[in-house]
């Protein structure tokens, strides 16, 4: 499906789903189009997020997609109920229309003011402190699922100019090492008994923030799940890490474990490799992924969960 057709389909689905709830939608407006299409359902103060660029394992299991959406809505509703600044759900359940699954959120007026790296890092620490007592029964390291090896095996055919057969072989070998830890919390507990786990945002929380007149709001919890705190800090810029460390110390959060952080960073790289087959659908994504692939290629391979990646 072409990008315009995909966007049109997402908007139509958002409007149809909203109207089943009695919302008035007269002038839907696309706010963002990437892996999801985000639509303001004007004049209602509601925004729909419609995932449209999805791997084939996700497309093949709608029930799992809906389950994760439900967990996201539950976790963010709980978080908002504690008073933590985040974008609030506008409806407690995911909706389906036009072949799409989607979620509804309260509209917030975004300001163009930038967030400093130090402040975005501090937001992550405060978010983790708030999420620590979240009672929602979340899944483990949500993005590291069967979509990772499935995406990797597609690389040779979809990215012949960017990824070699040797790259694919190495990536699959690294996933074989990482998979037991990435998919089973009992393995983490056995290998890293002193590294605690808790609910985590799951998807670059330093980046997924919205500046409003009332302050900075955390957003985009699609990958909220259970994991080590290191998962939310994997691969962040140095300024973000400095802001995180300072705020975490003030909040009394334990220090990060270097080896677990390294595993999280390798898991992120494999996750990004796995979305490379979909990159043409998201403007700028190919250019963003190319240097990450080059950096991974130049790094030492992952051969053991306990071996430092230096």
ZAMARGU-4260 file (C-alpha; in steps of 0.2 Angstrom, whole numbers, plus 5000, padded with zeros to 4 digits):
<rodrens>
0) 5000/5000/5000 | 5007/5017/4996 | 5010/5030/5009 | 4995/5041/5004 | 4983/5026/5004
5) 4990/5020/5020 | 4987/5037/5028 | 4969/5038/5021 | 4965/5021/5027 | 4971/5025/5045
10) 4961/5041/5045 | 4945/5033/5039 | 4947/5019/5052 | 4950/5032/5066 | 4935/5042/5061
15) 4924/5027/5060 | 4930/5020/5077 | 4927/5037/5085 | 4910/5039/5079 | 4905/5022/5086
20) 4908/5030/5103 | 4897/5045/5099 | 4912/5057/5096 | 4909/5071/5084 | 4922/5071/5070
25) 4921/5084/5056 | 4938/5089/5051 | 4951/5075/5055 | 4969/5081/5054 | 4985/5071/5053
30) 4997/5076/5066 | 5010/5063/5062 | 5014/5049/5050 | 5027/5037/5054 | 5025/5019/5060
35) 5008/5025/5066 | 4997/5038/5059 | 4991/5050/5073 | 4975/5059/5069 | 4966/5074/5078
40) 4948/5070/5078 | 4943/5088/5077 | 4933/5096/5084 | 4933/5083/5098 | 4948/5085/5109
45) 4954/5067/5105 | 4968/5060/5096 | 4969/5043/5088 | 4985/5033/5086 | 4984/5020/5072
50) 4999/5009/5069 | 5001/5006/5051 | 5019/5000/5047 | 5019/4983/5056 | 5030/4967/5054
55) 5022/4952/5048 | 5022/4943/5065 | 5012/4957/5072 | 5000/4957/5057 | 4997/4938/5060
60) 4992/4940/5078 | 4979/4953/5081 | 4975/4947/5098 | 4992/4950/5104 | 4992/4967/5097
65) 4976/4971/5106 | 4982/4964/5122 | 4998/4975/5122 | 4987/4990/5117 | 4976/4986/5132
70) 4991/4985/5144 | 4997/5002/5137 | 4980/5010/5141 | 4979/5002/5158 | 4997/5007/5163
75) 4995/5025/5157 | 4978/5027/5165 | 4986/5021/5181 | 5001/5032/5179 | 4990/5048/5175
80) 4979/5043/5191 | 4995/5045/5202 | 4997/5063/5195 | 5012/5059/5185 | 5013/5070/5169
85) 5008/5060/5154 | 4996/5059/5140 | 4980/5052/5146 | 4969/5039/5137 | 4953/5045/5130
90) 4945/5028/5130 | 4950/5013/5141 | 4950/5000/5127 | 4958/4998/5110 | 4946/4999/5095
95) 4945/4991/5078 | 4939/4998/5061 | 4944/4996/5043 | 4956/4982/5046 | 4966/4993/5059
100) 4968/4992/5078 | 4969/5009/5087 | 4969/5018/5103 | 4962/5035/5108 | 4970/5049/5118
105) 4966/5066/5125 | 4972/5080/5114 | 4986/5091/5121 | 4993/5107/5114 | 5011/5104/5110
110) 5023/5119/5111 | 5038/5120/5100 | 5050/5123/5115 | 5064/5110/5115 | 5068/5099/5130
115) 5086/5099/5135 | 5095/5082/5135 | 5098/5084/5154 | 5079/5087/5157 | 5074/5072/5146
120) 5085/5061/5155 | 5078/5067/5172 | 5061/5064/5165 | 5066/5045/5162 | 5072/5044/5180
125) 5056/5051/5187 | 5045/5041/5176 | 5054/5025/5182 | 5052/5030/5200 | 5033/5032/5197
130) 5031/5016/5187 | 5040/5006/5200 | 5023/5002/5209 | 5012/5000/5194 | 5001/4985/5197
135) 4997/4981/5179 | 5003/4963/5174 | 5015/4968/5160 | 5024/4957/5148 | 5043/4955/5148
140) 5054/4966/5137 | 5040/4969/5124 | 5049/4973/5108 | 5061/4958/5109 | 5048/4946/5102
145) 5047/4934/5087 | 5047/4950/5076 | 5066/4952/5079 | 5072/4935/5071 | 5058/4936/5058
150) 5064/4954/5053 | 5082/4949/5053 | 5079/4934/5041 | 5071/4946/5028 | 5086/4958/5028
155) 5095/4948/5014 | 5081/4950/5002 | 5074/4967/5007 | 5091/4976/5010 | 5104/4969/4999
160) 5113/4985/4997 | 5114/4988/5015 | 5115/4971/5024 | 5126/4956/5019 | 5123/4938/5021
165) 5137/4938/5034 | 5127/4952/5043 | 5112/4941/5044 | 5121/4926/5050 | 5129/4936/5064
170) 5113/4945/5069 | 5104/4928/5070 | 5119/4921/5080 | 5118/4936/5092 | 5099/4934/5094
175) 5102/4915/5098 | 5113/4921/5113 | 5101/4935/5118 | 5084/4927/5116 | 5084/4917/5132
180) 5087/4932/5142 | 5076/4944/5131 | 5061/4933/5132 | 5061/4925/5149 | 5062/4935/5165
185) 5067/4919/5175 | 5083/4919/5165 | 5087/4937/5169 | 5084/4933/5188 | 5096/4918/5186
190) 5110/4927/5177 | 5108/4944/5185 | 5101/4941/5202 | 5106/4958/5209 | 5099/4968/5195
195) 5080/4972/5199 | 5066/4973/5186 | 5051/4984/5186 | 5038/4991/5174 | 5047/5002/5161
200) 5042/5013/5147 | 5050/5002/5134 | 5052/5014/5119 | 5065/5028/5121 | 5056/5038/5135
205) 5069/5052/5134 | 5063/5055/5116 | 5044/5052/5118 | 5040/5068/5127 | 5028/5082/5123
210) 5031/5100/5129 | 5015/5108/5134 | 5010/5124/5144 | 5008/5113/5159 | 5025/5105/5157
215) 5033/5090/5149 | 5022/5075/5147 | 5028/5057/5144 | 5019/5049/5129 | 5019/5034/5117
220) 5019/5019/5129 | 5016/5006/5116 | 5030/4995/5122 | 5027/4997/5141 | 5032/4981/5149
225) 5042/4973/5163 | 5061/4974/5162 | 5077/4981/5170 | 5078/5000/5171 | 5093/4999/5159
230) 5081/4995/5145 | 5075/5013/5145 | 5092/5020/5145 | 5100/5010/5132 | 5109/5020/5118
235) 5104/5037/5125 | 5115/5052/5121 | 5128/5057/5134 | 5119/5072/5140 | 5103/5062/5143
240) 5113/5049/5153 | 5120/5063/5163 | 5103/5070/5167 | 5096/5053/5171 | 5110/5048/5183
245) 5109/5065/5192 | 5090/5063/5194 | 5091/5044/5198 | 5103/5048/5212 | 5092/5061/5219
250) 5077/5049/5219 | 5087/5035/5227 | 5086/5023/5212 | 5100/5010/5211 | 5114/5012/5199
255) 5114/5004/5182 | 5123/4988/5179 | 5135/4990/5165 | 5133/4972/5158 | 5114/4973/5158
260) 5115/4990/5150 | 5126/4983/5136 | 5114/4968/5133 | 5100/4981/5132 | 5109/4991/5119
265) 5113/4976/5109 | 5095/4971/5110 | 5090/4988/5104 | 5102/4986/5089 | 5094/4969/5084
270) 5077/4976/5086 | 5081/4991/5074 | 5089/4979/5062 | 5073/4969/5062 | 5063/4984/5057
275) 5075/4989/5043 | 5064/4979/5030 | 5050/4991/5034 | 5061/5007/5033 | 5055/5013/5016
280) 5038/5016/5023 | 5044/5029/5036 | 5053/5044/5028 | 5070/5046/5034 | 5071/5029/5043
285) 5084/5022/5030 | 5096/5036/5033 | 5094/5035/5052 | 5097/5016/5052 | 5112/5015/5041
290) 5125/5022/5053 | 5117/5011/5067 | 5121/4996/5056 | 5138/5002/5052 | 5142/5004/5071
295) 5135/4987/5075 | 5146/4979/5061 | 5161/4987/5069 | 5157/4981/5087 | 5162/4965/5095
300) 5150/4951/5092 | 5139/4945/5107 | 5144/4928/5111 | 5138/4926/5129 | 5127/4935/5141
305) 5141/4937/5154 | 5155/4942/5142 | 5157/4961/5142 | 5154/4969/5125 | 5171/4979/5124
</rodrens>
